[in-house]
Amino acid sequence: MEKILDYIKAGKPVNARAELLEMNVVDIATLLEDVDRDDLVILFRILPKDTAAEVFSYLTKVDRAHIIESLTDREISGIIDKLFMDDTVDFIEEMPANIVKKVLKNTDDDTRKMINSLLSYPDDSAGSIMTTEFVDIKKEMTVMDAIAHIRKTGVDKETIDTLYVIDSNRKLEGIVPIRKILLSDENLLIEDIMDTNFVYIYTLDDQEDVASMFKKYDYFSMPVTDSENRLVGIITIDDILDIIEEENEEDFAKMNALAPSDEEYLDSSVYSLAKQRIMWLLILMISATFTGIIIRQYESVLSSVVILASFIPMLMDTGGNSGSQSSTLIIRGLALGELEITDYPKILWKEFRVSIVVGLVLAFINFLRIYLLERVDFIVSLTVCISLFATVVLAKVVGGMLPLIAKKFKLDPAIMAAPLVTTIVDTFALMVYFSTASLLMGL
């Protein structure tokens, strides 16, 4: 980068451009992220239009906004014309109103109409992530006609790996891989070689379900139709990879009691970071007061056998960790489509058996540690270990069931992860512990 910037300072933009063009467009975008704003615009401007458009699609949201603010209307129009439609829509969705207004002002009527059409689809739907740049053909064409059509229209399409066969009403009738086109006799009709056993998506399908379909069928692209089976777009694998990353980040945030955010950490303000965290912390803090209420209710038990208090952290931590293990596995299974709500009897039975094994092992080892090594009274040791066993069983069953309950009520199962499960299990663990102590010790 220093060499490139030296060329710019020396008034040799041609040399700087030559250095940049030896790099992959993704690497150029990564490189531009590390320069100051003024140099960013200068370096971006010296790139050829096609390369600039590709680099633009890989830049961060902040850098893209700065570039649009710095370019002329003509330059903006050149970039938008070179971007694929899905990249254009993604860019517009994340920009502030003033940037959006400037971009739309520099697009032609057809492009503006298409952008508005794609923006009208619900967030997280297939329609919101599809592109309208694909090659469609008619079944009456010969292979030779299809190849000529590809050469004429395929230059600006996002992909030509698969061709989509439509009728006069744009209803999808079949698909043809480009491989089959190239290897077939040029006089054959498309109708004779097209595949009518294909998978397609509706515009309102959830993007998470779409990602699962890509994984299931190993497709690189998939057609999107409206409610009348008319072909309106396609979704490509690069968009699916972005969706998977987005969904993973969202689940990761929820599993750690954070509000999901699209902003990068260093670009986020202190206020926005605090806002993401404070709500869940308030919910968990208030729910944790139940443990304090239970401890106060059994204050007489603790005052009678003070040593019982020293085992509370161990019980609560073990219970929380046990529940988190189960909930994490179930959330993963639901996310990957390995588990369904209807599997709850099998899940309940399996988690119960696992909890019995784990609970017995932990209770036995803990009894040896407390009774033999720490020389704690036998009844106290027995109380702690019985409570530990019951807590582990309860925690694993609750941890396994909560994500399924969330899914049943149309909530994201990820919210039933470690923080919330731990808080719930802590309450039950204390109730079991003090009840067992009262029963065995006659307190």
C-alpha positions in Angstrom: 0.0 0.0 0.0 2.9 2.4 0.8 4.2 1.9 -2.8 0.7 2.6 -4.3 0.3 5.7 -2.2 3.8 6.9 -3.1 2.7 6.7 -6.8 -0.3 8.8 -6.0 1.7 11.5 -4.2 4.2 11.5 -7.1 1.4 12.1 -9.6 1.6 8.7 -11.2 -1.9 7.3 -11.0 -1.3 5.0 -13.9 1.4 3.2 -11.9 -0.8 3.0 -8.9 -3.7 1.5 -10.9 -1.3 -1.1 -12.5 -0.3 -2.2 -9.0 -3.9 -2.5 -7.9 -5.0 -4.4 -10.9 -2.5 -7.1 -10.2 -4.6 -7.9 -7.1 -7.9 -9.8 -6.7 -10.9 -7.4 -6.2 -11.5 -8.8 -2.7 -7.9 -8.0 -1.8 -8.2 -4.6 -3.2 -11.3 -3.9 -1.1 -9.5 -5.2 2.0 -6.6 -2.9 1.2 -8.8 0.1 0.8 -10.3 -0.4 4.2 -6.9 0.4 5.8 -6.4 3.8 4.1 -7.8 7.2 5.2 -11.0 8.6 3.6 -9.3 10.9 1.1 -6.9 8.3 -0.2 -9.8 5.8 -0.4 -11.7 8.0 -2.9 -8.6 8.7 -4.9 -7.7 5.0 -5.2 -11.2 4.1 -6.0 -11.5 6.7 -8.8 -8.4 5.4 -10.6 -9.8 1.9 -11.0 -11.5 0.9 -14.3 -15.3 1.0 -14.1 -15.8 -2.8 -14.1 -13.2 -3.4 -11.4 -14.5 -0.4 -9.3 -18.0 -1.9 -9.3 -16.7 -5.3 -8.1 -14.5 -3.7 -5.4 -17.4 -1.5 -4.3 -19.6 -4.6 -3.6 -17.0 -5.9 -1.1 -16.3 -2.6 0.8 -17.7 -2.0 4.2 -21.0 0.0 4.7 -19.1 3.0 6.0 -16.6 3.1 3.1 -19.4 2.7 0.5 -21.3 5.6 2.0 -18.2 7.8 2.0 -17.5 6.9 -1.7 -21.0 7.7 -2.8 -20.9 11.0 -1.0 -17.7 11.9 -2.7 -18.5 10.9 -6.3 -20.2 12.8 -9.0 -23.6 11.8 -10.3 -22.1 10.4 -13.5 -19.6 8.3 -11.5 -22.4 7.0 -9.3 -24.5 6.1 -12.3 -21.5 4.2 -13.8 -21.1 2.1 -10.6 -24.8 1.3 -10.2 -25.0 0.2 -13.9 -22.1 -2.3 -13.3 -23.4 -3.7 -10.0 -25.6 -6.8 -10.1 -29.2 -6.1 -9.0 -29.0 -8.0 -5.7 -25.8 -6.2 -4.7 -27.5 -2.9 -5.5 -30.5 -3.7 -3.4 -28.3 -4.9 -0.5 -26.3 -1.7 -0.7 -29.4 0.6 -0.7 -31.1 -1.3 2.2 -28.2 -0.5 4.5 -27.6 3.2 3.5 -29.1 6.3 5.2 -31.9 8.1 3.4 -29.6 10.9 1.9 -27.4 8.3 0.2 -30.3 6.3 -1.1 -31.8 9.4 -2.6 -28.6 10.3 -4.3 -28.2 6.7 -5.7 -31.8 6.5 -7.0 -31.5 9.9 -8.6 -28.7 8.5 -10.8 -30.5 5.3 -12.0 -32.7 5.0 -15.1 -36.4 4.4 -14.8 -36.3 0.6 -15.4 -33.5 0.1 -12.8 -35.3 2.3 -10.3 -38.5 0.3 -10.8 -36.7 -3.0 -10.4 -35.0 -1.8 -7.2 -38.3 -0.6 -5.7 -39.9 -3.9 -6.6 -37.1 -5.9 -4.8 -37.2 -3.6 -1.8 -41.0 -4.2 -1.4 -40.4 -7.8 -0.4 -40.3 -8.6 3.3 -37.0 -8.6 5.0 -35.5 -12.1 5.3 -37.6 -13.4 2.4 -36.3 -15.1 -0.8 -37.6 -12.1 -2.8 -35.4 -9.7 -0.8 -32.1 -11.5 -1.7 -32.8 -12.7 -5.3 -31.3 -11.2 -8.4 -33.2 -10.5 -11.6 -30.2 -11.0 -13.8 -30.4 -14.5 -15.3 -30.8 -16.1 -18.7 -34.2 -17.4 -19.7 -35.0 -19.4 -22.9 -38.0 -21.0 -24.6 -38.5 -24.7 -25.1 -39.1 -24.2 -28.8 -35.5 -23.0 -29.3 -32.8 -25.3 -30.6 -29.5 -25.7 -28.8 -27.9 -23.5 -31.5 -30.6 -20.8 -30.8 -29.9 -21.0 -27.1 -26.2 -20.6 -27.5 -26.8 -17.5 -29.7 -29.2 -16.2 -27.1 -26.6 -16.7 -24.3 -24.0 -14.8 -26.3 -26.3 -11.9 -26.8 -27.8 -11.6 -23.3 -25.5 -13.3 -21.0 -22.7 -10.8 -20.7 -24.3 -8.8 -17.9 -26.0 -11.7 -16.1 -24.8 -12.8 -12.7 -24.5 -16.4 -13.8 -25.1 -18.5 -16.9 -24.4 -21.8 -15.3 -28.1 -22.7 -15.5 -30.7 -21.6 -18.0 -34.4 -21.3 -17.1 -37.0 -22.4 -19.6 -40.2 -20.3 -19.5 -43.4 -20.1 -21.5 -45.1 -17.0 -23.0 -46.5 -16.1 -19.6 -43.1 -16.5 -17.9 -44.2 -19.6 -16.1 -41.2 -21.8 -15.2 -41.2 -25.1 -17.2 -37.7 -26.5 -16.8 -34.0 -25.8 -16.3 -31.0 -26.7 -18.4 -27.4 -26.7 -17.2 -25.0 -24.9 -19.5 -22.9 -28.1 -19.5 -25.8 -29.9 -21.2 -26.3 -27.1 -23.7 -22.6 -27.2 -24.7 -22.5 -31.0 -25.0 -25.8 -31.5 -26.9 -26.4 -31.7 -30.6 -27.0 -28.1 -31.9 -30.2 -29.2 -33.7 -31.9 -30.6 -30.6 -34.8 -28.7 -29.1 -34.5 -27.3 -25.6 -37.7 -29.2 -24.8 -35.8 -32.5 -25.4 -33.0 -31.8 -23.1 -34.5 -29.7 -20.3 -35.0 -31.0 -16.8 -38.6 -30.8 -15.6 -37.9 -32.3 -12.2 -36.4 -29.2 -10.6 -36.6 -27.4 -7.2 -37.7 -23.8 -6.9 -38.5 -21.2 -4.2 -41.3 -18.8 -3.7 -40.6 -15.1 -3.2 -42.0 -15.1 0.3 -40.1 -18.2 1.6 -37.9 -17.4 4.6 -34.3 -17.0 3.7 -33.3 -19.5 6.4 -35.4 -22.2 4.7 -33.9 -21.2 1.4 -30.4 -21.8 2.8 -31.5 -25.2 4.1 -32.7 -26.1 0.6 -29.4 -25.1 -1.0 -27.6 -27.3 1.5 -30.0 -30.2 0.9 -29.8 -30.2 -2.9 -26.2 -28.9 -3.3 -27.3 -26.2 -5.9 -25.3 -23.2 -6.9 -28.4 -21.3 -8.0 -32.1 -21.7 -7.6 -35.1 -20.2 -9.4 -37.6 -17.9 -7.5 -41.2 -17.8 -8.6 -44.2 -15.8 -7.5 -47.5 -17.4 -6.3 -48.5 -18.1 -9.9 -45.2 -19.9 -10.7 -43.9 -17.1 -12.9 -40.1 -16.8 -12.8 -39.1 -13.5 -11.2 -35.5 -14.1 -10.2 -32.8 -16.5 -9.0 -30.8 -16.9 -5.8 -27.1 -17.7 -6.1 -24.8 -19.5 -3.7 -22.8 -16.4 -2.8 -26.0 -14.8 -1.4 -26.7 -18.0 0.6 -23.2 -17.9 2.1 -24.0 -14.3 3.3 -27.3 -15.5 4.7 -25.7 -18.3 6.6 -23.1 -16.0 8.1 -25.8 -13.4 9.0 -28.0 -16.1 10.6 -25.0 -17.5 12.6 -24.1 -14.0 13.8 -27.7 -13.4 14.8 -27.9 -16.7 16.7 -24.5 -16.1 18.3 -25.7 -12.7 19.6 -29.0 -14.1 21.0 -27.2 -17.0 22.6 -25.0 -14.6 24.5 -27.8 -12.2 25.5 -27.1 -9.6 22.9 -29.4 -7.8 20.5 -28.3 -8.6 16.9 -26.6 -5.8 15.0 -25.3 -5.2 11.5 -22.7 -2.7 12.5 -19.0 -3.7 13.0 -17.7 -3.4 16.5 -15.3 -0.5 15.9 -17.8 1.4 13.8 -20.5 1.1 16.6 -21.0 3.9 19.0 -20.8 3.4 22.8 -24.5 4.2 23.0 -25.5 1.5 20.3 -23.3 -1.1 22.0 -24.8 -0.4 25.4 -28.3 -0.4 23.9 -27.7 -3.9 22.4 -26.7 -5.3 25.8 -28.8 -3.5 28.4 -32.2 -4.9 27.7 -31.2 -8.6 28.1 -29.0 -7.8 31.1 -32.1 -6.1 32.7 -34.2 -9.1 32.0 -31.7 -11.5 33.4 -31.0 -9.3 36.4 -34.7 -9.1 37.3 -35.2 -12.8 36.7 -32.2 -13.6 38.9 -33.9 -11.9 41.9 -36.0 -15.1 42.2 -32.8 -16.8 43.5 -32.5 -14.1 46.2 -36.1 -14.6 47.2 -35.6 -18.4 47.6 -32.5 -17.9 49.7 -34.3 -15.5 52.0 -37.2 -17.9 52.4 -34.7 -20.6 53.5 -32.6 -18.3 55.7 -33.4 -20.4 58.8 -32.0 -23.5 57.0 -28.8 -21.7 56.2 -28.4 -20.3 59.7 -28.8 -23.7 61.2 -26.3 -25.4 58.9 -24.0 -22.6 57.6 -21.8 -25.0 55.6 -24.7 -25.5 53.1 -24.1 -21.9 51.8 -20.6 -22.9 50.6 -22.0 -25.4 48.1 -24.6 -23.1 46.5 -22.2 -21.7 43.8 -21.1 -25.3 42.8 -24.8 -26.4 42.4 -25.8 -23.4 40.4 -22.8 -23.5 38.1 -23.1 -27.2 37.4 -26.9 -26.9 36.8 -26.4 -23.9 34.5 -23.6 -25.6 32.5 -25.6 -28.8 32.2 -28.6 -26.9 30.9 -26.5 -24.9 28.5 -25.0 -28.1 27.0 -28.4 -29.5 26.2 -29.9 -26.3 24.9 -26.9 -25.7 22.6 -27.2 -29.1 21.0 -31.0 -28.8 20.5 -30.6 -25.2 19.0 -28.0 -26.6 16.6 -30.2 -29.5 15.6 -33.1 -27.2 15.0 -31.0 -24.8 13.0 -29.6 -27.5 10.8 -33.0 -29.2 10.3 -31.9 -32.3 12.1 -34.6 -31.9 14.7 -38.3 -30.9 14.5 -40.8 -29.9 17.2 -42.5 -33.3 16.7 -39.3 -35.0 17.9 -39.9 -33.7 21.5 -40.7 -37.2 23.0 -37.5 -38.6 21.6 -35.5 -35.6 22.7 -37.1 -35.7 26.2 -36.4 -39.4 26.6 -32.8 -39.1 25.4 -31.9 -36.0 27.5 -33.4 -37.7 30.6 -31.2 -40.8 30.1 -28.1 -38.7 29.5 -28.9 -36.7 32.6 -29.2 -39.8 34.7 -25.7 -41.0 33.6 -24.1 -37.6 34.0 -25.9 -36.8 37.3 -24.9 -40.1 38.9 -21.2 -39.7 37.9 -21.0 -36.1 39.1 -22.8 -36.9 42.3 -20.7 -39.9 43.1 -17.4 -38.1 42.5 -18.6 -35.1 44.4 -19.6 -37.3 47.4 -16.1 -38.8 47.6 -14.6 -35.3 47.4 -16.8 -33.8 50.1 -17.2 -36.7 52.5 -13.7 -38.3 52.3 -11.4 -35.4 51.4 -13.1 -32.4 53.0 -14.5 -34.4 56.0 -18.0 -32.9 55.7 -20.8 -34.5 57.7 -22.4 -37.5 56.0 -25.9 -36.1 55.9 -24.7 -32.8 54.5 -22.6 -34.6 51.9 -25.6 -36.7 51.0 -27.8 -33.6 50.8 -25.4 -31.9 48.4 -25.0 -34.9 46.1 -28.7 -35.7 45.9 -29.4 -32.1 45.1 -26.6 -32.1 42.5 -28.1 -35.2 40.8 -31.6 -33.8 40.8 -30.3 -30.4 39.5 -28.4 -32.0 36.6 -31.4 -34.1 35.6 -33.7 -31.1 35.8 -31.3 -28.8 34.0 -30.7 -31.1 31.0 -34.4 -31.8 30.6 -35.3 -28.1 30.8 -32.4 -27.1 28.6 -33.5 -29.6 26.0 -37.1 -28.6 26.1 -36.9 -24.8 26.1 -35.7 -24.3 22.5 -38.5 -26.6 21.3 -41.0 -24.5 23.3 -39.6 -21.3 21.7 -39.9 -22.9 18.3 -43.5 -23.9 19.0 -44.4 -20.3 19.7 -42.6 -19.0 16.6 -39.7 -17.6 18.6 -36.1 -17.9 17.8 -34.8 -21.0 19.7 -31.4 -19.2 20.1 -32.9 -17.0 22.9 -33.2 -20.1 25.0 -29.4 -20.4 25.3 -26.9 -20.2 28.1 -27.9 -17.0 29.9 -31.7 -17.6 30.1 -31.4 -21.4 30.7 -28.8 -20.7 33.5 -31.1 -18.2 35.2 -34.1 -20.6 35.1 -32.1 -23.6 36.3 -30.5 -21.6 39.1 -34.0 -21.0 40.6 -34.9 -24.6 40.4 -31.5 -25.8 41.7 -31.9 -23.7 44.9 -35.5 -24.9 45.4 -34.3 -28.6 45.2 -31.3 -28.0 47.4 -33.1 -26.3 50.3 -36.1 -28.7 50.0 -33.7 -31.7 50.2 -31.8 -30.2 53.1 -35.1 -29.5 55.0 -36.3 -33.1 54.4 -33.0 -34.9 55.3 -32.0 -32.7 58.2 -35.4 -32.1 59.6 -34.9 -28.4 59.5 
